[in-house]
Amino acid sequence: MIKKGLKVLVLAGKDKKKEGEIIEIDRSANRAKVKEINMVKKHVKTTKEKKGGIISKESFIHMSNLKIIDTKVKSKKSEVKK
């Protein structure tokens, strides 16, 4: 089962054969966000707090296009014990 923090390999799409770590999962749509994979440009409007412009961010990729490489999940509990 794919979980947050797992290392995966992309099997299809523009980022084929690249590796990354899962940062977010949308179970209802069977999609996941992978760090530095499937980058898209997004136009952001200027507000009082934030400057606008064109930013790059990760977009969701379908789970069928991912293959688990590392089955060890990085958890906060295991990092504290070290």
C-alpha positions, -999 to +999 in steps of 0.1 A: +000+000+000+013+035-009+018+057+021+032+092+028+069+092+031+076+062+008+101+064-020+086+056-054+096+053-091+075+069-118+065+044-145+047+067-170+044+103-180+069+132-186+089+122-155+093+086-163+122+067-145+125+095-119+124+088-082+108+108-054+091+108-020+054+109-016+043+141+002+005+139-001-022+114-010-057+118-024-073+084-017-107+092-032-091+100-066-063+074-063-037+101-068-005+111-050+019+141-050+056+132-053+084+156-044+099+173-075+078+152-099+050+164-123+059+201-117+033+226-131+034+264-134+007+282-115-002+319-118-007+335-084-025+368-079-008+394-056-023+399-022-014+421+008+005+392+024+020+375-007+037+386-038+022+372-070+038+358-101+043+324-117+053+296-093+062+260-099+046+233-077+039+196-077+007+182-091-010+149-084+000+118-104-021+086-106-010+058-083-010+033-111+020+052-126+040+047-094+061+018-081+073+015-045+111+013-042+117+017-005+091+000+018+105+017+050+083+047+060+102+076+076+082+082+108+088+109+134+090+083+162+119+064+146+138+097+140+135+107+176+149+074+189+181+078+169 
